[in-house]
Every structure is written in structure tokens, then in C-alpha cells.
């Protein structure tokens, strides 16, 4: 099965626990019949949007398990959208959008660009922006195949201004 197939199996399942790890990394647990499935946001850029496309939380904010849990625990996964540069997980009343801009990716990975020979030589776990661990099968990973353009979405400017408020 693929990462997207595994996500389809979680549709309608609520997040049972949200756990902040470090930096922009956090885990979402889903209680499924065979045990707990764990979705890991593995260090990509991300934003949590409400129904009005307002930024509720983003990867550079002051994060904790309580903050993430308050926005995601108990929410049911409703749909998934993917493009070369983003992955959007639609929950009851929020959307988690993971993405990688070129500047961020090059900074995070010491100038190694997506799809370059150096990038492809990295282990999957080092490359995958999302990982899904299931109790009844192997882990599946997801990596972007292209960079995301923040100018292409209505919340891009808001994300950048929110980020600048934290960084600058």
C-alpha cells in the first residue's frame, strides 16, 4: 500500500492524541482496530488553517503538545489533497497543509535540492516530510516532488507575515 492509500484508511477516524516532538516535528495518533496508527509531520513547513483560510498555527510558532492537541485532537480526517509541492489534510474544521518552499528546503538540507543525486542518495526517513506508521503493516513515507509557491494560495501572505512576526 502507498502512503495515500494508508491515509484513505484513516478517513473518518479522529485524532486520539497529538504530540509535539521538536522544531516543526509532531505526531498525530489515530486509534484504529489493529492499534494506534501514527502520522508524523517530519520537519516540513506547515500551516494549520481554519475554514476562512486564516492561519491558526504554523511551523515557526511556539509549539507544544497542548497547543497542537487543542487544535487537532478529536478532529476526524475528512479528505486529503496532494500536489507536487503540498499535502493538505482536511479535518473537521481545520486543514493541515504541509509544504516545502525552495528557500526553506535548501536551507534545511544544506543546499541539496529536491530530486538531485545527493537528495536521492539520502535514506527515505531523512527525505520523507510525512511518515505513517501502522500497527498492521510497514511504514509509508511521503515526500514532495516539487517546491511550493506561497504566492499561489490566499493564505501565503498571512503565513509569511505570521512567520516574520516570530522570526523578525
C-alpha positions as CSV (number, residue, x, y, z in Angstrom):
1,X,0.0,0.0,0.0
2,X,1.1,3.6,-0.5
3,X,1.1,6.5,1.9
4,X,-2.1,7.9,0.3
5,X,-3.8,4.5,0.4
6,X,-2.9,4.3,4.1
7,X,-4.3,7.8,4.7
8,X,-7.6,6.8,3.0
9,X,-7.9,4.0,5.6
10,X,-7.9,6.7,8.3
11,X,-10.8,8.7,6.8
12,X,-13.4,9.4,9.4
13,X,-11.1,8.4,12.3
14,X,-10.5,11.1,14.9
15,X,-7.0,12.1,16.1
16,X,-6.7,10.4,19.5
17,X,-3.6,12.2,20.6
18,X,-1.3,14.9,19.3
19,X,2.3,15.1,20.4
20,X,4.9,17.8,19.8
21,X,8.4,16.5,19.3
22,X,10.9,19.2,18.2
23,X,11.2,22.1,15.8
24,X,8.3,21.6,13.3
25,X,8.0,17.9,14.0
26,X,4.9,16.5,15.6
27,X,2.9,13.2,15.7
28,X,-0.8,12.6,15.3
29,X,-2.2,9.3,16.7
30,X,-5.3,7.6,15.3
31,X,-6.9,4.7,17.2
32,X,-7.7,2.0,14.6
33,X,-8.9,-1.5,15.0
34,X,-5.4,-3.1,15.0
35,X,-3.9,-0.5,17.4
36,X,-2.6,3.0,17.0
37,X,-1.6,4.4,13.6
38,X,0.9,7.3,13.9
39,X,1.2,10.1,11.4
40,X,4.4,12.0,11.7
41,X,4.9,15.5,10.3
42,X,8.7,15.1,9.8
43,X,10.0,18.6,9.7
44,X,8.5,20.2,6.6
45,X,6.9,23.6,6.6
46,X,3.3,23.5,7.6
47,X,0.3,25.7,8.4
48,X,-3.0,24.9,10.2
49,X,-5.9,26.8,8.6
50,X,-9.4,27.4,9.7
51,X,-12.5,27.4,7.4
52,X,-11.8,31.0,6.4
53,X,-8.2,30.2,5.4
54,X,-6.9,32.1,8.4
55,X,-3.6,30.8,9.8
56,X,-4.3,29.2,13.2
57,X,-0.8,27.8,13.8
58,X,2.3,27.3,11.8
59,X,5.7,25.6,11.9
60,X,7.6,28.6,13.4
61,X,5.2,29.3,16.2
62,X,5.7,28.5,19.8
63,X,4.7,24.8,19.7
64,X,3.8,22.3,22.4
65,X,1.7,19.2,22.7
66,X,-1.0,21.2,24.4
67,X,-1.2,23.8,21.6
68,X,-1.3,21.2,18.8
69,X,-3.7,18.9,20.7
70,X,-6.1,21.8,21.3
71,X,-6.4,22.3,17.5
72,X,-6.2,18.7,16.3
73,X,-7.1,16.1,18.9
74,X,-10.6,14.8,18.4
75,X,-10.8,16.0,14.8
76,X,-11.7,13.5,12.2
77,X,-9.7,13.2,9.0
78,X,-12.2,14.0,6.2
79,X,-10.1,14.3,3.0
80,X,-6.6,14.5,1.6
81,X,-5.3,16.6,-1.3
82,X,-1.8,16.4,-2.7
83,X,0.2,18.2,-5.3
84,X,3.9,18.1,-6.2
85,X,4.6,20.8,-3.6
86,X,2.0,20.3,-0.9
87,X,-0.1,17.8,1.1
88,X,-3.4,19.0,2.7
89,X,-5.1,17.0,5.3
90,X,-8.7,18.2,5.8
91,X,-10.1,17.6,9.3
92,X,-13.5,18.6,10.7
93,X,-12.9,22.3,10.9
94,X,-9.2,22.8,10.2
95,X,-6.8,22.0,7.3
96,X,-3.2,20.9,7.9
97,X,-1.2,21.9,4.9
98,X,2.4,20.7,4.7
99,X,4.7,22.1,2.0
100,X,8.3,22.9,1.2
101,X,9.4,26.2,-0.4
102,X,12.7,26.1,-2.3
103,X,14.4,28.6,0.1
104,X,13.4,26.6,3.2
105,X,14.3,23.2,1.7
106,X,17.7,24.4,0.6
107,X,18.4,26.0,4.0
108,X,17.2,22.9,5.9
109,X,19.2,20.5,3.7
110,X,22.4,22.4,3.3
111,X,21.8,23.4,-0.3
112,X,20.8,20.0,-1.5
113,X,17.8,20.4,-3.9
114,X,14.8,18.1,-4.4
115,X,15.4,15.3,-6.9
116,X,19.2,15.9,-7.1
117,X,21.5,12.9,-7.0
118,X,22.6,13.9,-3.4
119,X,18.9,14.1,-2.4
120,X,18.1,10.7,-3.8
121,X,21.1,9.2,-2.0
122,X,19.6,10.1,1.4
123,X,17.6,7.5,3.2
124,X,13.9,7.6,2.9
125,X,13.4,8.6,6.5
126,X,15.7,11.6,6.0
127,X,13.8,12.7,2.9
128,X,10.1,12.0,3.8
129,X,8.2,15.0,5.0
130,X,5.5,12.8,6.4
131,X,5.6,9.2,7.7
132,X,2.7,6.9,8.6
133,X,3.3,4.0,10.9
134,X,0.5,1.4,11.0
135,X,0.2,-1.3,13.6
136,X,-0.6,-3.9,10.9
137,X,1.9,-3.1,8.1
138,X,5.1,-1.4,7.1
139,X,5.7,2.4,7.5
140,X,4.9,4.5,4.5
141,X,6.5,7.9,3.7
142,X,5.6,10.9,1.6
143,X,7.9,13.4,0.1
144,X,7.2,16.4,-2.1
145,X,8.3,16.2,-5.7
146,X,8.3,19.9,-6.2
147,X,8.6,23.2,-4.4
148,X,5.6,25.1,-3.1
149,X,4.8,28.7,-4.2
150,X,3.3,30.7,-1.3
151,X,2.1,33.3,-3.8
152,X,-0.3,30.6,-5.2
153,X,-2.5,30.4,-2.2
154,X,-4.7,33.1,-0.5
155,X,-3.1,32.4,2.9
156,X,0.5,32.7,1.7
157,X,1.0,36.3,2.6
158,X,-0.6,35.7,6.0
159,X,1.7,32.7,6.6
160,X,4.7,34.8,5.7
161,X,3.6,37.7,7.9
162,X,2.9,35.4,10.8
163,X,6.3,33.8,10.3
164,X,8.0,37.2,10.2
165,X,6.4,38.1,13.5
166,X,8.1,35.1,15.1
167,X,11.4,35.3,13.3
168,X,11.9,39.1,12.6
